[in-house]
Amino acid sequence: MSLLSVIVPCYNERENVSYFYEEFRKNDAFFEEKKLDIEILYIDDGSRDGTAGEVKKLREKDERIRLISFSRNFGKEAAMYAGLQKSKGDYVVIMDVDLQDPPALLPEMYSYMEEGYDSVATRRVSRKGEPPIRSLFARLFYRLMDKISQAEIMDGARDYRMMTRQMVDAILAMSEYNRFTKGIFGWVGFETKWIAYENIERVKGETKWSFWKLFKYSIEGITAFSTAPLTIASFIGVFFCIVAFLAIVFVVVRKLLFGDPVSGWASTVCIILMVSGVQLFCVGIVGQYLAKTYMEAKKRPIYLVKEEL
């Protein structure tokens, strides 16, 4: 029999733990028919609302459930990485506990795996229920990443994905500290089947992803899989050097012809302020990459486990 590992990152999701389990169990008959053993890995990402306790209650009823609790909140990327490391399955699937990743898709996903795909991934074709401004920026981000990234990132892609052990091992080989899993999925390659579905709202609770967190996450993705911002900064520098040279020629010629080097003070100040702002922006881009290098050089662990059952 093959083993399917189900990785379920959780952060303050006590209300959703049981809902997810009950919804997942509706596929038990399918798993039995396909002779699939199951292990469900709840990754408690430093929750403070008793999430781990709810998982332990379920574990008393179902020995297929495993619990890995972090010493603090390390983020979803760390939780997914830990789940991949701890999983033992021939096939591995990552799912959100809030049921925005519908378990009803699992039979279809596994059927494509049987056809020989290395990965079956999901993408949302709508963002119903999300604030319009958030949806707009999300679409712009995916379009930008598609243009500048070294990895294929599908618009609306979710972390909900079923993979072979070979692909999981390839992902684990990328042990970088600054992780952007959506990009890693695309970078490692392998043959992937995409499944599209309508957006599903959370069953209980509120999303932990604020606009600011999503913005920082997008910066993480850009710096992790593209050096385009550094190239843009270089071109901006070359452009302003050319402009500065032409401006010097203009000032010298004007002095020689008209003898009036003083006029234009206000415009000069505006130009200085603009160029200074551009310089600081470019320095900030370099700083982002330098910060990532600094964190990688520290070689800190991606997560720390407090309890494992």
C-alpha positions as CSV (number, residue, x, y, z in Angstrom):
1,M,0.0,0.0,0.0
2,S,1.1,3.6,-0.7
3,L,1.2,6.2,1.9
4,L,-0.3,9.7,1.5
5,S,1.0,12.4,3.9
6,V,-1.3,15.3,4.5
7,I,0.4,18.5,5.8
8,V,-1.9,20.9,7.6
9,P,-0.2,24.1,8.8
10,C,-2.1,25.7,11.7
11,Y,-1.8,29.0,13.5
12,N,-4.5,29.9,16.0
13,E,-7.0,27.6,14.2
14,R,-8.5,25.8,17.2
15,E,-12.0,26.3,15.7
16,N,-11.1,24.8,12.4
17,V,-9.1,21.7,13.4
18,S,-12.2,19.4,13.9
19,Y,-14.0,20.9,10.9
20,F,-11.1,20.0,8.6
21,Y,-10.8,16.5,10.0
22,E,-14.5,15.7,9.5
23,E,-14.4,17.1,6.0
24,F,-11.3,15.2,5.2
25,R,-12.8,11.9,6.4
26,K,-15.4,12.0,3.7
27,N,-12.7,10.7,1.4
28,D,-11.9,7.6,3.5
29,A,-13.9,5.3,1.2
30,F,-11.9,6.6,-1.8
31,F,-8.6,6.1,0.1
32,E,-9.6,2.5,1.0
33,E,-10.5,1.7,-2.6
34,K,-7.2,3.0,-3.8
35,K,-5.4,1.2,-1.0
36,L,-3.9,4.4,0.3
37,D,-2.7,4.7,3.9
38,I,-3.0,8.2,5.4
39,E,-1.0,10.2,7.9
40,I,-2.3,13.7,8.8
41,L,0.4,16.0,10.1
42,Y,-1.0,19.0,11.9
43,I,1.9,21.6,12.1
44,D,1.1,23.9,15.1
45,D,3.0,27.1,14.3
46,G,3.2,28.4,17.8
47,S,-0.5,28.8,18.3
48,R,-1.8,30.5,21.5
49,D,-5.5,29.5,21.3
50,G,-5.2,25.8,22.2
51,T,-4.9,24.4,18.7
52,A,-2.4,21.7,19.8
53,G,-4.9,20.6,22.4
54,E,-7.6,20.1,19.8
55,V,-5.3,18.1,17.7
56,K,-4.4,15.9,20.6
57,K,-8.1,15.1,21.2
58,L,-8.4,14.0,17.6
59,R,-5.3,11.9,17.9
60,E,-6.9,9.9,20.7
61,K,-9.6,8.8,18.2
62,D,-7.5,8.5,15.1
63,E,-3.9,7.1,15.2
64,R,-3.3,8.5,11.7
65,I,-3.0,12.0,13.2
66,R,0.4,13.4,14.0
67,L,1.2,16.7,15.8
68,I,4.3,18.8,15.4
69,S,4.4,21.9,17.6
70,F,6.8,24.8,17.2
71,S,8.4,26.6,20.1
72,R,7.0,29.9,18.7
73,N,5.4,31.3,15.5
74,F,7.9,30.8,12.6
75,G,5.4,31.4,9.8
76,K,3.6,29.2,7.3
77,E,6.7,28.8,5.1
78,A,8.5,27.2,8.0
79,A,5.4,25.0,8.8
80,M,5.2,23.7,5.3
81,Y,8.9,23.0,5.3
82,A,8.7,21.1,8.6
83,G,5.8,19.1,7.3
84,L,7.7,18.1,4.2
85,Q,10.7,17.1,6.3
86,K,8.6,15.0,8.7
87,S,6.3,13.4,6.1
88,K,6.9,9.8,5.2
89,G,4.5,9.3,2.4
90,D,5.0,8.2,-1.2
91,Y,2.7,11.1,-2.0
92,V,2.5,14.4,0.0
93,V,-0.2,17.1,-0.1
94,I,-0.3,20.5,1.6
95,M,-3.6,21.9,2.7
96,D,-4.9,24.8,4.7
97,V,-6.9,23.9,7.8
98,D,-9.6,26.6,7.2
99,L,-11.1,24.5,4.3
100,Q,-10.2,27.1,1.6
101,D,-8.4,24.1,0.1
102,P,-11.4,21.7,-0.4
103,P,-10.6,18.1,0.5
104,A,-13.2,17.1,-2.1
105,L,-10.6,17.7,-4.7
106,L,-8.3,15.0,-3.4
107,P,-9.7,12.1,-5.4
108,E,-9.4,14.1,-8.6
109,M,-5.8,15.1,-7.7
110,Y,-4.8,11.6,-6.9
111,S,-6.3,10.3,-10.2
112,Y,-3.9,12.6,-12.1
113,M,-1.0,11.4,-10.0
114,E,-1.9,7.9,-11.2
115,E,-1.7,9.1,-14.8
116,G,2.0,9.9,-14.2
117,Y,2.1,13.5,-13.1
118,D,4.8,14.5,-10.6
119,S,2.5,17.2,-9.1
120,V,-1.1,18.2,-9.1
121,A,-1.5,21.9,-8.2
122,T,-4.5,24.1,-7.6
123,R,-5.3,27.7,-8.6
124,R,-8.2,30.0,-7.8
125,V,-10.0,31.5,-10.8
126,S,-11.9,34.0,-8.7
127,R,-11.2,36.0,-5.5
128,K,-14.8,36.3,-4.3
129,G,-15.0,37.4,-0.7
130,E,-11.6,39.3,-0.7
131,P,-11.3,43.1,-0.6
132,P,-11.0,44.5,-4.1
133,I,-7.7,46.3,-3.4
134,R,-6.2,43.1,-2.1
135,S,-7.3,41.2,-5.2
136,L,-5.9,43.8,-7.5
137,F,-2.5,43.8,-5.9
138,A,-2.4,40.0,-5.9
139,R,-3.1,39.9,-9.6
140,L,-0.4,42.6,-10.3
141,F,2.1,40.6,-8.2
142,Y,1.5,37.4,-10.2
143,R,1.8,39.3,-13.5
144,L,5.1,40.9,-12.3
145,M,6.5,37.6,-11.1
146,D,5.6,36.0,-14.4
147,K,7.7,38.7,-16.2
148,I,10.8,38.8,-14.0
149,S,11.0,35.5,-12.1
150,Q,13.2,32.6,-12.9
151,A,10.5,30.2,-11.8
152,E,7.0,29.6,-13.2
153,I,4.3,31.0,-10.9
154,M,0.7,30.6,-12.0
155,D,-1.8,33.4,-11.4
156,G,-4.0,32.5,-8.4
157,A,-1.8,29.5,-7.4
158,R,-2.4,28.0,-4.0
159,D,-0.1,26.0,-1.8
160,Y,-2.6,23.2,-2.1
161,R,-0.6,20.7,-4.1
162,M,-0.1,16.9,-4.2
163,M,3.4,15.8,-5.0
164,T,5.5,12.6,-5.4
165,R,8.2,11.8,-3.0
166,Q,10.8,12.6,-5.7
167,M,9.5,16.2,-6.0
168,V,9.3,16.6,-2.2
169,D,13.0,15.5,-1.9
170,A,13.9,18.0,-4.6
171,I,12.1,20.8,-2.6
172,L,13.9,19.8,0.6
173,A,17.2,20.0,-1.1
174,M,16.5,23.8,-1.3
175,S,17.2,24.4,2.4
176,E,17.4,28.2,2.1
177,Y,16.2,30.3,5.2
178,N,14.3,32.9,3.2
179,R,11.6,30.6,1.6
180,F,9.0,31.4,-1.0
181,T,7.4,28.0,-1.6
182,K,5.3,29.0,-4.6
183,G,8.5,29.9,-6.4
184,I,10.3,26.8,-5.2
185,F,7.5,24.6,-6.6
186,G,8.0,26.2,-10.1
187,W,11.9,26.3,-9.8
188,V,12.3,22.5,-9.2
189,G,10.2,21.8,-12.3
190,F,8.6,18.4,-12.7
191,E,5.4,17.7,-14.7
192,T,2.5,19.5,-13.1
193,K,-1.3,19.3,-13.7
194,W,-3.2,22.4,-12.7
195,I,-6.8,22.3,-11.4
196,A,-8.8,25.5,-11.2
197,Y,-11.6,26.1,-8.7
198,E,-13.7,29.0,-7.4
199,N,-12.6,30.7,-4.3
200,I,-13.9,29.3,-1.0
201,E,-14.2,31.4,2.1
202,R,-13.0,30.3,5.5
203,V,-15.2,28.2,7.6
204,K,-14.3,29.8,10.9
205,G,-12.1,32.7,12.1
206,E,-10.3,35.4,10.3
207,T,-7.3,35.2,7.9
208,K,-3.9,35.7,9.5
209,W,-2.6,37.4,6.3
210,S,-3.0,41.2,6.6
211,F,-2.2,43.4,3.6
212,W,1.1,44.4,5.1
213,K,2.1,40.7,5.6
214,L,1.1,39.9,2.0
215,F,3.2,42.9,0.8
216,K,6.3,41.7,2.7
217,Y,5.7,38.1,1.4
218,S,5.6,39.5,-2.1
219,I,8.9,41.2,-1.6
220,E,10.3,37.9,-0.3
221,G,9.1,36.2,-3.5
222,I,10.6,38.9,-5.8
223,T,14.0,38.9,-4.1
224,A,14.1,35.1,-3.8
225,F,13.5,34.3,-7.5
226,S,14.6,37.4,-9.4
227,T,17.5,39.8,-9.7
228,A,15.6,42.1,-12.0
229,P,15.3,44.8,-9.3
230,L,19.1,45.0,-9.1
231,T,19.3,45.3,-12.9
232,I,16.6,48.0,-12.9
233,A,18.6,49.9,-10.2
234,S,21.7,49.7,-12.4
235,F,19.9,51.0,-15.4
236,I,18.5,53.9,-13.4
237,G,22.0,54.7,-12.2
238,V,23.3,54.8,-15.8
239,F,20.4,56.9,-16.9
240,F,20.9,59.6,-14.3
241,C,24.7,59.6,-15.0
242,I,23.9,60.4,-18.6
243,V,21.4,63.1,-17.6
244,A,23.9,64.6,-15.2
245,F,26.6,64.7,-17.9
246,L,24.2,66.4,-20.3
247,A,23.1,68.9,-17.5
248,I,26.8,69.8,-17.0
249,V,27.3,70.4,-20.7
250,F,24.1,72.6,-20.7
251,V,25.3,74.6,-17.7
252,V,28.8,75.2,-19.2
253,V,27.4,76.2,-22.5
254,R,24.8,78.5,-20.9
255,K,27.5,80.2,-18.8
256,L,29.7,80.8,-21.9
257,L,26.8,82.1,-24.0
258,F,24.7,84.0,-21.5
259,G,26.8,84.4,-18.4
260,D,23.8,83.5,-16.1
261,P,24.6,80.4,-14.0
262,V,22.3,81.4,-11.1
263,S,18.8,81.2,-12.5
264,G,16.9,77.9,-12.2
265,W,17.5,77.5,-8.4
266,A,14.1,76.1,-7.7
267,S,14.2,73.5,-10.5
268,T,17.7,72.5,-9.4
269,V,16.5,71.8,-5.8
270,C,13.6,69.7,-7.2
271,I,16.0,67.7,-9.4
272,I,18.4,67.1,-6.4
273,L,15.5,65.9,-4.3
274,M,14.2,63.6,-7.0
275,V,17.6,62.1,-7.7
276,S,18.3,61.7,-4.0
277,G,15.0,59.8,-3.7
278,V,15.9,57.6,-6.6
279,Q,19.3,56.9,-5.0
280,L,17.7,55.9,-1.7
281,F,15.2,53.7,-3.5
282,C,18.1,51.9,-5.3
283,V,20.1,51.6,-2.1
284,G,16.9,50.1,-0.5
285,I,16.8,47.5,-3.3
286,V,20.4,46.5,-2.7
287,G,19.7,46.5,1.0
288,Q,16.9,43.9,0.6
289,Y,19.2,41.5,-1.2
290,L,22.0,42.2,1.3
291,A,19.5,41.4,4.2
292,K,18.6,38.1,2.6
293,T,22.3,37.2,2.2
294,Y,22.9,38.2,5.9
295,M,20.1,35.9,7.1
296,E,21.3,33.0,4.9
297,A,24.9,33.5,6.3
298,K,23.7,33.1,9.9
299,K,22.4,29.6,9.1
300,R,19.8,29.7,11.7
301,P,17.3,26.8,11.8
302,I,14.1,27.4,9.9
303,Y,12.0,26.2,12.8
304,L,12.3,24.7,16.3
305,V,10.1,21.9,17.5
306,K,8.7,22.0,21.0
307,E,6.6,18.8,20.9
308,E,6.2,16.0,18.4
309,L,3.6,13.2,18.7
